[in-house]
Amino acid sequence: MKIAIYSPYLDTSGGGEKYMMTIAEALVPDHQVFVLLDSHLSSLDIEDIKSKIESFHKIDLSNIKFINSPLGKGSSFFSRLFFLKRFDFLFYLTDGSIFLSTAKNSAIHFQVPFRNLSKSSIWGRFKLSSWKLAICNSLFTQNIIKDEWSIKSEIIYPPVSIESFKPLKKKKMILSVGRFFGYSKVKKHEILIKAFKNIFSKGLKEWSLHIAGGASAEDLDYVKELKKISNGYPIYFYPNSSFSNLQKLYGESSIYWHAAGFGETDPKNMEHFGISVVEAMSAGCVPVVIRKGGLTEIVTEGQSGFLWDNLEQLEDFTVNLVKNRNLMERLSKEARVKSRKFDKENFIKSIKRLVDKNE
């Protein structure tokens, strides 16, 4: 079959791009796979983009064709209709928008539980009717998509390269990994810093907090702000850390914190799945994460980690782990076992099964 894959933000190399390019990698041995470049992407150095994706996400794109396409801003409606007709299957990572697809089978992937802003219009409903299936990254996302988009949906959890992370000699380290979004601050780094200061004052003075994540040039001022409020405490920051350093941080850390969604009511501002949490679990970190979004599907309460609703619980669960070595070791082992549910091989099997059903 001829399979097309379109991600409008391919140059960001984020979790959505990893998801889509892993689909490409999984299908290319048995099908012709094309990654579609819209007007924005075709103006960039695509070889550089491919190199970054292959290096950062450990994905082999060597046998996949990247081609220009009439998609994106300023593209021709009729050219797009004729262009897409040549494909047997189209996978599209939506940014909240949709277009009319003429591919034989069309699947729209939701990384974010976007609201359907065009469902009240006849044209919006007509465009949506051309999409056969929605693929969601979690039950949390699916529940919102079902209500908003009225389209058949299926959950395929993101591919996590758990084989890349292994436990090392554990240290008295708490880790959190999440992009330093200076504008939205959705990863709630300030909340984690506040919680760490509190447990530090309660006597956990041998422990340290480590915060890593991607940061654009515009986000670096935010990192400076976080460093300022952390002054005097063993809190360390790793903006744009190398993959090897992340492996070391995961391997040496004992506890993993995550707070995205704290104080939020809009589903878009919560963690829709939580790849970094699975990565941490695969390295033997015990997750102590907020009871919101897709995180409740990753962590089994009291078996592979803890879920918290407020800062007091976050602090109490952490102190309890620190003081109970047997509990820490038991949950660490169970976290590693649970992480295997989300490995890359399970993802590949699910994608191949999906395509085979529609061949």
C-alpha positions in Angstrom: 0.0 0.0 0.0 1.0 3.6 -0.4 0.9 5.3 3.0 1.2 9.0 3.7 2.1 10.6 7.0 1.7 14.3 7.8 2.9 16.1 10.9 2.8 19.9 10.5 5.3 20.5 13.2 7.9 18.0 12.1 10.7 20.5 12.8 10.0 20.5 16.5 10.9 16.8 17.0 8.5 16.5 19.9 6.5 13.6 21.2 3.9 13.9 18.4 6.7 13.8 15.8 8.2 10.7 17.5 4.7 9.1 17.3 4.3 9.8 13.6 7.8 8.9 12.5 7.6 5.6 14.5 4.5 4.8 12.4 6.6 5.5 9.3 9.4 3.3 10.6 7.0 0.5 11.5 5.3 0.4 8.1 8.1 0.9 5.7 9.3 -2.7 5.5 5.9 -3.8 4.0 4.6 -0.7 2.3 5.6 2.5 0.4 5.8 5.2 3.0 5.8 8.9 2.3 6.2 11.8 4.8 4.4 14.8 3.4 6.0 18.2 3.6 3.7 21.2 3.6 4.7 24.7 2.4 6.4 25.5 5.7 8.4 22.3 6.0 9.5 22.2 2.4 11.2 25.6 2.9 13.5 24.1 5.6 16.5 21.8 5.6 14.7 18.5 5.6 18.0 16.5 5.9 18.8 18.4 9.1 15.3 17.7 10.4 15.6 14.0 9.6 19.0 13.8 11.3 17.7 15.4 14.5 14.7 13.0 14.6 16.9 10.0 14.0 19.4 11.0 16.6 17.1 12.2 19.4 14.3 9.6 19.0 16.4 6.7 17.7 14.3 6.2 14.6 15.5 4.9 11.2 14.2 7.1 8.4 16.6 6.0 5.7 14.0 4.1 3.6 11.2 6.7 3.9 10.5 9.2 1.2 10.0 12.8 2.2 8.0 14.7 -0.5 6.5 18.1 -1.1 2.8 18.3 -0.9 -0.1 20.8 -1.4 -0.8 21.0 2.3 -0.5 23.8 4.9 -1.0 27.6 4.6 -1.6 28.9 1.1 -2.0 25.5 -0.5 -4.4 24.7 -3.3 -7.6 23.0 -2.3 -8.1 21.2 -5.6 -4.4 20.2 -5.9 -4.7 18.7 -2.4 -7.8 16.7 -3.4 -6.1 15.1 -6.4 -2.8 14.6 -4.6 -4.2 12.7 -1.6 -6.3 10.3 -3.9 -3.1 8.4 -4.7 -2.7 7.1 -1.1 -4.3 4.1 0.4 -3.8 5.3 4.0 -3.2 8.8 5.4 -2.1 9.5 9.0 -2.4 13.1 10.1 -1.2 14.6 13.4 -3.7 17.3 13.9 -3.0 20.7 15.4 -6.7 21.1 16.1 -7.6 21.7 12.5 -8.8 19.3 9.8 -9.0 19.3 6.0 -11.0 17.3 3.5 -9.1 14.0 2.8 -9.5 12.0 -0.4 -7.2 9.1 0.6 -8.8 5.7 0.6 -8.4 5.5 4.4 -7.7 8.5 6.6 -6.8 8.4 10.3 -6.4 11.6 12.4 -4.1 11.4 15.4 -4.9 13.4 18.6 -2.0 14.1 20.9 -4.0 16.8 22.5 -7.8 16.7 23.4 -8.7 19.6 21.1 -12.1 21.0 21.1 -14.0 20.8 17.7 -14.5 24.4 16.8 -16.1 23.7 13.5 -18.6 21.0 14.5 -21.6 23.4 14.2 -20.9 24.2 10.5 -22.0 22.1 7.6 -18.5 22.4 6.0 -16.8 21.3 9.2 -19.0 18.2 9.5 -18.4 17.4 5.8 -14.6 17.6 6.2 -14.8 15.4 9.3 -16.8 12.8 7.4 -13.8 12.1 5.2 -11.8 10.8 8.2 -12.4 7.1 9.0 -10.8 6.9 12.4 -9.3 8.9 15.2 -6.2 7.6 17.0 -5.8 8.8 20.6 -2.7 8.6 22.8 -4.7 7.8 25.9 -8.1 7.1 27.3 -8.1 10.6 28.8 -7.8 12.1 25.3 -10.2 9.6 23.8 -13.0 10.5 26.2 -12.9 14.1 25.1 -12.5 13.3 21.4 -15.6 11.1 21.4 -17.8 13.9 22.7 -16.3 16.6 20.6 -15.6 15.0 17.2 -18.2 12.2 16.9 -15.7 9.9 15.1 -14.8 6.3 15.7 -11.6 6.3 17.8 -9.0 3.9 19.0 -6.3 4.2 21.7 -2.7 3.4 20.7 -0.4 4.5 23.5 2.8 6.4 22.4 6.0 4.4 21.7 8.4 4.7 24.6 11.9 3.6 24.1 12.1 1.9 27.5 15.1 -0.2 26.4 17.2 3.1 26.4 16.8 3.6 30.1 18.2 1.4 32.8 18.5 1.7 36.6 22.0 2.8 37.8 23.2 3.1 41.3 20.4 5.0 42.9 21.1 8.3 44.6 19.1 10.6 46.8 17.8 12.4 43.8 14.3 13.5 42.7 13.9 14.1 39.0 11.3 15.9 36.8 11.5 16.1 33.0 9.3 18.5 31.0 9.8 21.3 28.6 10.5 24.8 30.1 7.5 26.5 28.5 8.2 30.1 29.6 4.9 31.4 28.3 2.4 28.9 29.5 4.4 27.4 32.4 2.2 24.2 32.0 4.8 21.9 33.5 4.4 23.7 36.9 8.1 23.8 37.8 7.4 26.5 40.4 5.1 24.0 42.2 7.8 21.3 42.3 10.3 23.8 43.6 7.9 24.9 46.4 7.3 21.2 47.4 11.0 20.4 47.4 11.7 23.4 49.7 9.1 22.2 52.1 10.4 18.6 52.3 14.0 20.0 52.6 12.9 22.0 55.6 11.3 18.9 57.1 14.7 17.2 57.3 15.4 15.7 53.8 18.6 17.8 53.5 20.6 15.0 51.8 18.2 14.9 48.9 18.3 17.1 45.7 15.9 18.0 43.0 16.9 17.8 39.3 14.7 19.5 36.6 15.4 18.8 32.9 13.7 19.7 29.6 13.9 21.4 26.3 14.0 25.1 26.1 13.9 27.5 23.2 15.8 30.9 23.3 12.5 32.5 24.5 12.3 30.0 27.4 15.7 30.7 28.9 14.5 33.8 30.8 12.0 31.5 32.5 14.9 29.1 33.5 16.7 32.0 35.0 13.6 32.8 37.1 13.4 29.2 38.3 17.1 29.3 39.3 16.5 32.5 41.2 13.7 31.1 43.3 15.7 27.9 43.9 18.8 29.8 45.2 20.1 28.3 48.4 18.7 24.8 47.8 20.2 21.7 46.1 18.0 22.2 43.0 19.7 21.8 39.6 18.5 22.6 36.0 19.3 20.9 32.7 17.8 22.9 29.8 18.3 21.1 26.5 20.2 18.2 28.1 21.8 15.7 25.9 20.2 12.3 25.6 23.1 10.6 27.4 22.8 12.9 30.3 19.1 12.2 30.5 19.8 8.5 30.6 22.1 9.2 33.5 19.6 11.4 35.4 16.8 8.8 35.0 19.2 6.0 36.0 20.5 7.6 39.1 17.3 9.2 40.4 15.1 7.4 42.9 11.9 9.4 42.7 10.2 11.0 39.8 7.8 14.0 40.1 5.3 15.4 37.7 2.8 18.3 38.2 1.4 19.2 34.8 -2.2 20.0 35.3 -2.0 21.3 38.8 -4.7 23.9 39.4 -5.9 23.5 35.8 -9.4 22.7 34.5 -8.8 22.9 30.8 -7.8 19.4 29.5 -5.3 20.9 27.0 -3.2 22.1 30.0 -3.0 18.6 31.6 -0.6 15.8 30.7 -2.4 13.9 27.9 -0.2 10.8 28.3 3.2 11.3 30.0 6.1 9.8 28.1 8.7 11.1 30.5 6.9 9.3 33.4 7.2 6.0 31.6 10.8 6.6 30.8 11.5 7.3 34.5 9.6 4.1 35.5 11.7 2.1 33.1 14.8 3.3 34.8 13.4 2.3 38.2 12.3 5.7 39.4 9.2 5.6 41.6 6.7 8.0 40.2 4.9 10.4 42.5 2.7 12.3 40.0 -0.5 14.3 39.9 -3.8 12.5 39.6 -4.9 14.1 36.4 -4.9 13.5 32.6 -3.3 10.4 31.2 -1.0 9.9 34.2 -3.7 7.8 35.9 -3.4 5.3 33.1 0.4 4.9 33.6 0.7 4.7 37.4 -1.2 2.1 39.5 -1.8 3.7 42.9 0.2 2.1 45.6 1.6 -0.6 43.3 3.9 1.2 40.8 3.9 4.6 42.4 1.7 7.3 43.9 -1.0 9.7 42.6 -1.5 13.0 44.4 -4.2 15.6 44.5 -2.5 18.4 46.4 1.0 19.5 47.5 0.6 18.1 51.0 0.1 14.6 49.5 3.0 15.0 47.1 5.2 15.9 50.1 3.9 13.1 52.3 4.2 10.4 49.7 7.8 11.5 49.0 8.8 11.6 52.7 7.2 8.2 53.2 9.2 6.7 50.3 12.4 8.2 51.6 11.9 6.7 55.1 10.7 3.3 53.9 13.4 1.6 51.9 11.5 -1.6 51.4 8.5 0.3 49.9 10.9 2.3 47.6 12.4 -0.9 46.3 9.1 -2.7 45.8 7.5 0.2 43.9 10.7 0.7 41.8 10.5 -3.0 40.6 6.8 -2.7 39.9 7.3 0.6 38.0 9.8 -1.1 35.7 7.3 -3.9 35.0 4.4 -1.5 34.3 6.5 0.5 31.9 6.8 -2.5 29.5 3.1 -2.0 28.6 4.1 1.1 26.7 7.2 -0.1 24.9 7.9 0.5 21.2 7.2 -3.1 20.1 3.6 -3.0 21.4 3.1 0.3 19.5 4.4 -1.2 16.3 2.1 -4.3 16.6 -0.9 -2.0 17.2 -0.1 0.2 14.1 0.5 -2.8 11.8 -2.8 -4.4 13.0 -4.7 -1.2 12.3 -3.3 -1.0 8.8 -3.9 -4.7 8.1 -7.6 -4.4 9.0 -8.0 -1.8 6.3 -5.8 -3.3 3.6 
